[in-house]
Amino acid sequence: MSVRAEELEFSTSVGPMSPAGIRGAYHAYWLLYVAFVVAPIVAGLDKFTDLLANWDLYLAPAVVSALPVAPHTFMMAVGVVEIVAGLLVAARPDIGGYVVAVWLWGIIVNLFVGGGHYDIALRDLGLSLGALALARLSTLFPRD
């Protein structure tokens, strides 16, 4: 995707955005785009290998007891959803960013219900804000 800052007209509450500001916004968009395509796909694939973490340990006990399948089977299904979310971000970041943010909020709820891993919940909150920023920025830099 190629966007020339001079061709875009953005304005802020204080006036038009400078070409340097537009380029900075585009760079931020691109960084978020790459991160939210790669991270969900890598995390999703790892649900099948557990190389990064034993993901089953992050499930809240209340969730585990309510599952109709084994925790690892559930986490593999989660992995498939995460891979699809990463692919959605790749194709439609304007939609995928919101999907990833909501997904992360679900993970945060699970972590709080489990009564632990608050550090990871805080990290996921930050990630969800980044996903929201990507969705918003993607409206300025549409993928043709």
DRENROVO-523045 format. One record per residue: x, y, z of N, C-alpha, C, CB in turn. Coordinates in steps of 0.05 Angstrom, whole numbers, padded with zeros to 5 digits, always signed. Glycine has a CB too. Layout:
XYZXYZXYZXYZ/...
END
This chain:
+00017-00023+00000+00000+00000+00000+00018+00025+00000-00019+00000+00024/+00011+00043-00017+00027+00068-00019+00009+00091-00015+00042+00069-00046/+00015+00108+00004-00001+00132+00009+00019+00155+00010-00017+00130+00036/+00013+00176-00005+00029+00200-00004+00015+00219+00014+00033+00212-00033/+00030+00228+00035+00018+00246+00055+00007+00272+00042+00039+00253+00076/+00020+00281+00021+00011+00306+00008-00017+00303-00005+00031+00315-00013/-00025+00279-00011-00051+00274-00024-00074+00273-00004-00049+00248-00040/-00067+00270+00021-00088+00267+00042-00093+00293+00055-00080+00246+00062/-00118+00298+00062-00125+00322+00077-00137+00313+00103-00144+00340+00061/-00122+00317+00124-00132+00310+00151-00134+00336+00167-00113+00290+00166/-00152+00337+00185-00153+00360+00203-00157+00350+00231-00176+00379+00194/-00147+00366+00249-00150+00361+00277-00168+00382+00289-00123+00359+00292/-00172+00382+00314-00189+00402+00327-00176+00430+00326-00195+00395+00356/-00150+00431+00320-00136+00456+00319-00129+00465+00291-00111+00456+00336/-00136+00448+00271-00131+00456+00243-00120+00432+00227-00111+00478+00242/-00112+00438+00202-00103+00416+00185-00077+00403+00196-00097+00427+00157/-00075+00378+00190-00051+00362+00199-00029+00367+00179-00058+00332+00202/-00005+00371+00189+00018+00375+00171+00026+00349+00157+00042+00386+00187/+00040+00351+00134+00050+00327+00121+00067+00309+00139+00066+00335+00096/+00083+00322+00156+00099+00306+00175+00081+00291+00195+00119+00324+00190/+00060+00304+00203+00041+00291+00222+00026+00268+00208+00021+00311+00232/+00020+00272+00183+00007+00250+00168+00025+00227+00164-00003+00261+00140/+00051+00232+00158+00070+00211+00155+00073+00196+00182+00097+00222+00146/+00074+00211+00204+00076+00198+00230+00053+00181+00236+00079+00219+00252/+00029+00190+00229+00005+00174+00233+00006+00149+00216-00021+00191+00227/+00015+00152+00192+00017+00128+00174+00038+00108+00185+00026+00137+00146/+00060+00118+00195+00080+00100+00207+00068+00085+00231+00105+00115+00215/+00053+00100+00248+00040+00087+00271+00020+00066+00261+00025+00109+00288/+00005+00073+00241-00014+00054+00230+00000+00029+00220-00030+00066+00206/+00022+00032+00206+00036+00009+00195+00048-00008+00217+00059+00019+00176/+00059+00004+00238+00070-00012+00260+00047-00028+00274+00083+00006+00281/+00025-00015+00279+00002-00029+00291-00009-00051+00273-00020-00009+00298/-00010-00045+00247-00020-00065+00228-00003-00090+00229-00020-00053+00199/+00023-00087+00227+00041-00111+00227+00038-00126+00254+00071-00102+00223/+00038-00111+00276+00036-00123+00302+00011-00139+00305+00038-00102+00324/-00012-00128+00296-00037-00142+00301-00045-00162+00279-00059-00121+00303/-00028-00164+00259-00030-00187+00240-00013-00209+00252-00021-00179+00212/+00012-00203+00259+00031-00224+00267+00024-00236+00295+00059-00212+00268/+00019-00219+00315+00016-00228+00342-00007-00248+00345+00011-00205+00361/-00031-00242+00335-00053-00262+00338-00047-00289+00324-00079-00251+00328/-00034-00287+00300-00028-00311+00286-00007-00328+00301-00018-00305+00257/+00014-00315+00311+00034-00329+00326+00023-00341+00351+00058-00310+00333/+00007-00325+00366-00006-00336+00391-00025-00358+00384-00021-00313+00406/-00040-00356+00362-00058-00377+00354-00043-00403+00347-00075-00368+00331/-00022-00401+00332-00006-00424+00325+00006-00437+00350+00016-00417+00305/+00014-00421+00369+00026-00432+00393+00007-00447+00410+00039-00409+00409/-00019-00443+00407-00039-00459+00422-00036-00489+00415-00067-00449+00416/-00024-00495+00392-00020-00522+00383+00007-00533+00392-00023-00524+00353/+00026-00516+00399+00053-00525+00405+00062-00520+00434+00073-00512+00386/+00050-00499+00446+00057-00491+00473+00087-00484+00476+00050-00512+00493/+00099-00473+00455+00127-00465+00456+00130-00439+00472+00138-00462+00428/+00111-00421+00470+00113-00396+00484+00103-00398+00512+00098-00374+00469/+00082-00413+00516+00069-00416+00543+00051-00440+00543+00053-00390+00550/+00045-00449+00567+00024-00470+00570-00002-00455+00574+00030-00489+00595/-00015-00450+00552-00039-00433+00551-00062-00443+00568-00048-00430+00523/-00063-00469+00573-00084-00481+00589-00084-00469+00617-00082-00512+00590/-00061-00462+00627-00059-00451+00654-00072-00424+00658-00030-00449+00662/-00078-00410+00636-00090-00384+00638-00120-00385+00639-00081-00367+00615/-00132-00408+00635-00161-00410+00637-00170-00409+00666-00170-00437+00624/-00190-00393+00671-00202-00391+00698-00214-00417+00705-00223-00368+00699/-00212-00426+00731-00224-00451+00739-00254-00453+00733-00219-00455+00769/-00268-00430+00735-00296-00430+00729-00301-00436+00700-00309-00403+00737/-00284-00427+00683-00286-00432+00654-00280-00461+00649-00267-00414+00638/-00259-00472+00661-00251-00500+00657-00274-00518+00665-00226-00507+00673/-00287-00512+00688-00308-00530+00697-00333-00528+00679-00316-00523+00726/-00336-00507+00665-00360-00503+00648-00355-00514+00619-00367-00474+00646/-00330-00521+00613-00324-00530+00586-00335-00558+00580-00294-00529+00581/-00346-00562+00557-00355-00589+00549-00332-00606+00538-00378-00588+00529/-00308-00594+00535-00285-00608+00524-00261-00603+00543-00278-00598+00495/-00240-00618+00538-00215-00614+00553-00204-00586+00549-00194-00636+00546/-00192-00574+00570-00180-00548+00567-00162-00544+00543-00165-00540+00592/-00145-00564+00537-00127-00562+00515-00142-00562+00488-00107-00585+00515/-00163-00577+00486-00179-00577+00462-00192-00550+00458-00201-00599+00463/-00202-00538+00480-00214-00512+00479-00193-00491+00470-00225-00504+00506/-00168-00493+00481-00148-00474+00474-00139-00477+00445-00124-00478+00492/-00141-00501+00434-00135-00504+00405-00156-00490+00388-00133-00534+00397/-00181-00491+00397-00203-00477+00383-00198-00446+00386-00230-00484+00395/-00189-00438+00409-00181-00410+00413-00159-00402+00393-00172-00405+00442/-00140-00420+00390-00119-00415+00371-00129-00411+00343-00099-00438+00371/-00148-00426+00334-00160-00423+00308-00173-00395+00306-00181-00445+00302/-00188-00388+00326-00201-00361+00326-00180-00339+00324-00218-00357+00351/-00158-00342+00339-00137-00322+00338-00123-00320+00311-00116-00327+00360/-00119-00342+00298-00107-00342+00271-00126-00328+00252-00102-00371+00261/-00152-00334+00254-00172-00321+00237-00173-00291+00243-00200-00334+00241/-00170-00283+00268-00170-00255+00275-00146-00241+00262-00170-00251+00306/-00123-00253+00263-00099-00241+00251-00103-00238+00221-00075-00258+00256/-00115-00258+00208-00120-00257+00179-00141-00235+00173-00130-00284+00169/-00161-00232+00191-00181-00211+00187-00168-00184+00189-00203-00214+00208/-00150-00180+00208-00135-00155+00210-00119-00150+00184-00116-00155+00234/-00107-00171+00173-00092-00168+00149-00109-00158+00126-00078-00195+00141/-00133-00169+00124-00151-00162+00102-00167-00137+00107-00170-00185+00097/-00177-00134+00131-00195-00111+00138-00188-00101+00166-00224-00120+00137/-00166-00085+00168-00159-00075+00195-00180-00057+00207-00133-00060+00193/-00197-00045+00191-00218-00028+00202-00239-00045+00217-00232-00013+00179/-00242-00070+00211-00259-00088+00226-00243-00106+00245-00275-00106+00206/-00221-00116+00235-00204-00134+00251-00193-00122+00276-00181-00144+00235/-00187-00096+00275-00177-00082+00299-00198-00083+00322-00170-00054+00293/-00223-00079+00315-00244-00080+00335-00249-00109+00345-00271-00069+00323/-00247-00128+00327-00251-00156+00335-00229-00164+00354-00250-00175+00310/-00204-00157+00348-00182-00164+00366-00185-00150+00393-00155-00156+00353/-00194-00125+00393-00198-00111+00419-00219-00125+00436-00206-00082+00413/-00241-00132+00424-00262-00146+00439-00252-00173+00449-00287-00150+00422/-00237-00187+00432-00225-00213+00440-00207-00210+00464-00209-00225+00416/-00191-00189+00464-00173-00184+00486-00189-00177+00512-00154-00161+00480/-00211-00163+00509-00228-00157+00532-00239-00183+00544-00250-00138+00525/-00246-00202+00527-00255-00228+00537-00233-00242+00552-00264-00245+00513/-00209-00240+00542-00186-00252+00556-00182-00239+00583-00160-00250+00539/-00185-00213+00584-00182-00198+00609-00203-00207+00629-00185-00167+00605/-00228-00210+00621-00249-00220+00639-00242-00248+00649-00276-00221+00624/-00232-00266+00632-00224-00292+00640-00202-00291+00661-00215-00309+00616/-00183-00273+00657-00161-00271+00677-00170-00260+00704-00139-00252+00665/-00189-00241+00703-00200-00231+00729-00217-00252+00743-00216-00206+00724/-00233-00267+00727-00249-00288+00739-00231-00309+00752-00267-00301+00718/-00208-00314+00739-00189-00334+00750-00175-00324+00775-00169-00341+00729/-00177-00299+00780-00164-00288+00805-00134-00286+00804-00172-00305+00828/-00123-00283+00781-00094-00280+00779-00086-00270+00752-00081-00307+00784/-00060-00269+00748-00049-00260+00723-00057-00231+00716-00057-00278+00700/-00059-00214+00737-00067-00187+00733-00047-00171+00716-00071-00173+00760/-00022-00179+00717-00002-00166+00700-00008-00171+00671+00026-00176+00707/-00016-00195+00664-00023-00201+00637-00049-00187+00629-00026-00232+00633/-00067-00185+00647-00092-00171+00641-00086-00141+00635-00112-00172+00665/-00068-00129+00650-00060-00102+00644-00047-00099+00617-00041-00091+00666/-00029-00118+00611-00016-00118+00584-00037-00121+00562+00004-00141+00582/-00056-00139+00566-00077-00143+00546-00095-00118+00543-00094-00167+00553/-00099-00103+00565-00114-00078+00563-00099-00059+00544-00118-00065+00591/-00072-00057+00548-00056-00040+00531-00057-00049+00502-00027-00039+00541/-00056-00075+00498-00058-00086+00471-00085-00079+00458-00053-00116+00471/-00106-00081+00474-00133-00075+00463-00135-00046+00455-00154-00082+00484/-00122-00028+00469-00122+00000+00461-00107+00004+00435-00110+00018+00484/-00085-00011+00432-00070-00010+00407-00087-00021+00384-00045-00027+00409/-00103-00042+00389-00120-00052+00368-00142-00032+00360-00133-00079+00377/-00153-00018+00380-00172+00003+00375-00160+00025+00358-00184+00014+00401/-00135+00033+00365-00121+00054+00350-00117+00045+00321-00094+00060+00363/-00110+00020+00317-00107+00009+00290-00133+00012+00274-00098-00020+00290/-00155+00004+00287-00181+00005+00273-00187+00034+00265-00203-00006+00291/-00182+00053+00283-00187+00081+00278-00169+00092+00256-00185+00098+00303/-00143+00086+00258-00124+00096+00238-00129+00084+00211-00095+00089+00247/-00140+00059+00210-00144+00046+00184-00165+00061+00168-00152+00017+00188/-00182+00077+00181-00201+00092+00165-00188+00115+00150-00224+00103+00184/-00164+00124+00160-00149+00145+00147-00132+00134+00124-00132+00160+00167/-00124+00109+00126-00106+00097+00107-00119+00071+00096-00079+00090+00120/-00140+00074+00080-00155+00051+00070-00137+00033+00052-00179+00059+00054/-00142+00007+00054-00127-00012+00038-00143-00017+00013-00122-00039+00054/-00132-00009-00010-00146-00013-00035-00141-00039-00048-00138+00009-00054/
END
